[in-house]
Amino acid sequence: MRDERQYLDDIVEAAELIDQHVKSASLEEFRTNMLLQRAVLFNFTIIGEAANKLSKSTQELYPEIDWSAIIAFRNVIVHAYHSLSLETVWKAAKRRVIPLAEQIEAIIRHDFSQDTEESD
């Protein structure tokens, strides 16, 4: 069974991959490049799924992160993909993933850094 730290690491990794994918792309490139869209959507799905796997107690320790919105976004991608706005995905990719990754990295450093030391 995976632990909380692994889910947090998954969020950071997926956020960083999204950033890499969109860093040098334009919105128009994103709209026309199906492979780019799929890569970004897949990583948003990972972020939402990992957030959903975190315990409620961990989520409650960090109310500054809108866990329910992250999970809801994943649910739209997976279950209501036909109504998904590519512009919404683009904005989230450009504006929200790096701040989220930074928040999660701070949580890892503050509360989960011991996990890394024990596994070394």
Beta strands, then each sheet from edge to edge (+ up, - down):
end
